[in-house]
Amino acid sequence: MIATSRLSGIGDDGTGTLAGMTAHLDFQGLLTCAVIIAGLGVLNDVTVTQSSSVWELRAAAPNASRRRLFVQAMRIGRDHIASTIYTIVFAYAGASLGVLLLVSVYDTPLLNLLSYDDIAAEIVRTVCSGIGLVLAIPITTAIAVALVPPSGRDDRPATPTDVSGEDMSKIDWLRSLQTSMPSQSRAGDLPH
């Protein structure tokens, strides 16, 4: 999509400075990497939340069919998509606020606005992230529905029960203090 949009990849001061210092750097490739990294951050958040929603829906309705579970989770997923796309747009608009203000001050027509490399790059980032998001939600939901145990057999604990070795040693230390104190001065017993 970067090559199709004919973006140079040199849209801000940082890449402009880098272009002056380095002659053999692929700036379109650099922009592609930036789009992928930004998209992965968004996708990580949304896919974890979406798969967690599937597990919680299964816990709430242990006898629901996989199809019903998928449909219910996709309703939640649509809300994830909408709110995350708004977040992406606002984040990219905030990142390019200076350019947007310049365009506003000089009353630039929309078509000219789209020809600015940094504005076009933000639009491409938003579109790419949005496409990835729209594809990731149903794929994540389908995988989560396939992996969630049927009929409420949740092999996964609802809350973390693991205690680290450091925490366990603190508990043991407190228990040893408790047993060394006279019984009348103990405020309360630690659970075993």
C-alpha positions as CSV (number, residue, x, y, z in Angstrom):
1,M,0.0,0.0,0.0
2,I,3.0,2.3,0.6
3,A,4.3,1.9,-2.9
4,T,0.8,2.2,-4.4
5,S,0.3,5.5,-2.6
6,R,3.7,6.7,-3.9
7,L,4.8,7.9,-0.5
8,S,8.5,8.7,-0.3
9,G,8.7,7.8,3.4
10,I,10.4,11.2,4.2
11,G,7.5,13.0,5.7
12,D,8.9,14.5,8.9
13,D,12.0,16.2,10.2
14,G,13.5,13.0,11.7
15,T,13.4,11.1,8.4
16,G,14.5,14.2,6.5
17,T,17.6,14.5,8.7
18,L,18.2,10.7,8.3
19,A,17.9,11.1,4.6
20,G,20.6,13.8,4.7
21,M,22.9,11.5,6.7
22,T,22.3,8.2,5.0
23,A,22.3,7.7,1.2
24,H,21.3,4.0,1.0
25,L,18.3,3.8,3.2
26,D,14.9,2.6,1.9
27,F,12.5,5.2,3.3
28,Q,9.5,3.5,1.8
29,G,10.5,0.3,3.6
30,L,11.1,2.4,6.8
31,L,7.5,3.8,6.5
32,T,6.2,0.3,5.9
33,C,7.9,-0.9,9.1
34,A,6.4,2.1,11.0
35,V,2.9,1.2,9.8
36,I,3.4,-2.5,10.8
37,I,4.7,-1.6,14.3
38,A,1.9,0.9,14.9
39,G,-0.6,-1.7,13.7
40,L,0.8,-4.5,15.9
41,G,0.4,-2.3,19.0
42,V,-3.2,-1.8,18.2
43,L,-3.9,-5.4,17.2
44,N,-2.2,-6.7,20.4
45,D,-4.6,-4.8,22.6
46,V,-7.7,-5.6,20.6
47,T,-7.1,-9.3,20.0
48,V,-6.3,-10.0,23.7
49,T,-9.4,-8.3,24.8
50,Q,-11.5,-10.0,22.1
51,S,-10.3,-13.5,23.0
52,S,-10.9,-12.7,26.7
53,S,-14.4,-11.8,25.8
54,V,-15.0,-15.2,24.2
55,W,-13.8,-16.9,27.4
56,E,-16.0,-14.8,29.6
57,L,-19.0,-15.4,27.3
58,R,-18.4,-19.1,27.6
59,A,-18.3,-18.9,31.4
60,A,-21.6,-16.9,31.4
61,A,-23.3,-19.4,29.0
62,P,-21.6,-22.8,29.3
63,N,-24.1,-24.6,27.1
64,A,-24.1,-22.0,24.2
65,S,-23.2,-23.4,20.8
66,R,-20.0,-22.3,19.2
67,R,-22.0,-20.5,16.5
68,R,-23.9,-18.5,19.2
69,L,-20.7,-17.8,21.0
70,F,-19.1,-16.5,17.8
71,V,-22.1,-14.2,17.0
72,Q,-22.2,-12.8,20.6
73,A,-18.4,-12.2,20.6
74,M,-18.6,-10.5,17.2
75,R,-21.1,-8.0,18.6
76,I,-18.5,-7.1,21.2
77,G,-15.8,-7.1,18.4
78,R,-17.8,-4.5,16.4
79,D,-17.6,-2.2,19.4
80,H,-13.8,-2.9,19.7
81,I,-13.4,-2.0,16.1
82,A,-15.3,1.2,16.3
83,S,-13.6,2.5,19.4
84,T,-10.1,1.5,18.3
85,I,-10.5,3.1,14.9
86,Y,-11.5,6.3,16.6
87,T,-8.4,6.0,18.9
88,I,-6.2,5.5,15.9
89,V,-7.6,8.5,14.0
90,F,-7.2,10.8,17.0
91,A,-3.7,9.5,17.8
92,Y,-2.5,10.1,14.2
93,A,-4.3,13.5,14.1
94,G,-2.6,14.5,17.3
95,A,0.8,13.4,15.9
96,S,0.3,15.6,12.8
97,L,-1.4,18.5,14.5
98,G,1.2,21.0,13.4
99,V,0.7,20.1,9.8
100,L,-3.1,20.2,10.2
101,L,-2.8,23.7,11.7
102,L,-0.7,24.9,8.8
103,V,-3.1,23.6,6.3
104,S,-6.0,25.2,8.2
105,V,-4.2,28.6,8.4
106,Y,-3.4,28.6,4.6
107,D,-6.9,27.3,3.7
108,T,-5.6,24.5,1.5
109,P,-8.0,22.6,-0.6
110,L,-8.6,18.9,0.3
111,L,-6.9,17.5,-2.8
112,N,-3.8,19.5,-2.1
113,L,-3.9,18.4,1.5
114,L,-3.8,14.8,0.4
115,S,-0.7,15.4,-1.6
116,Y,1.4,16.3,1.4
117,D,3.6,13.4,2.2
118,D,3.1,13.4,6.0
119,I,-0.7,13.8,5.8
120,A,-0.9,11.1,3.2
121,A,1.3,8.8,5.4
122,E,-1.0,9.3,8.3
123,I,-4.0,8.5,6.2
124,V,-2.3,5.3,4.9
125,R,-1.3,4.3,8.5
126,T,-4.9,4.8,9.6
127,V,-6.3,2.8,6.6
128,C,-3.8,0.0,7.1
129,S,-4.4,-0.3,10.8
130,G,-8.1,-0.2,10.2
131,I,-7.9,-3.0,7.6
132,G,-5.8,-5.1,10.0
133,L,-8.2,-4.5,12.8
134,V,-11.3,-5.4,10.7
135,L,-9.6,-8.6,9.7
136,A,-8.1,-9.5,13.1
137,I,-11.4,-9.4,15.1
138,P,-13.2,-12.2,13.2
139,I,-10.1,-14.3,12.9
140,T,-9.3,-13.9,16.7
141,T,-12.9,-14.6,17.6
142,A,-12.9,-17.8,15.5
143,I,-9.7,-19.0,17.0
144,A,-10.9,-18.2,20.5
145,V,-14.2,-20.0,19.9
146,A,-12.4,-23.0,18.6
147,L,-10.0,-23.1,21.6
148,V,-12.5,-22.4,24.5
149,P,-13.5,-25.6,26.2
150,P,-17.0,-26.7,25.5
151,S,-19.8,-26.9,28.0
152,G,-18.2,-24.6,30.6
153,R,-15.1,-26.8,31.2
154,D,-12.8,-23.9,31.8
155,D,-9.3,-25.3,32.3
156,R,-8.0,-21.8,32.8
157,P,-8.2,-20.2,36.3
158,A,-10.5,-17.2,36.5
159,T,-7.9,-15.3,38.6
160,P,-4.2,-15.7,38.9
161,T,-3.4,-18.1,41.7
162,D,0.4,-18.5,41.2
163,V,2.5,-17.1,44.0
164,S,6.1,-16.2,43.1
165,G,9.0,-17.7,45.0
166,E,9.8,-14.2,46.5
167,D,6.2,-13.8,47.7
168,M,6.2,-17.3,49.1
169,S,9.4,-16.6,51.1
170,K,7.8,-13.5,52.6
171,I,4.7,-15.5,53.6
172,D,7.0,-18.2,55.2
173,W,9.0,-15.5,57.0
174,L,5.7,-14.0,58.4
175,R,4.6,-17.4,59.5
176,S,7.9,-18.0,61.3
177,L,7.5,-14.7,63.1
178,Q,3.9,-15.6,64.1
179,T,4.9,-18.9,65.6
180,S,7.8,-17.3,67.5
181,M,5.5,-14.7,69.2
182,P,3.7,-15.5,72.4
183,S,0.1,-16.5,71.7
184,Q,-1.5,-13.6,73.6
185,S,0.4,-11.0,71.6
186,R,-0.7,-12.3,68.1
187,A,-3.1,-10.0,66.4
188,G,-4.3,-12.7,64.0
189,D,-3.1,-15.9,62.4
190,L,-1.9,-16.0,58.9
191,P,-3.8,-18.5,56.8
192,H,-1.9,-21.7,55.8
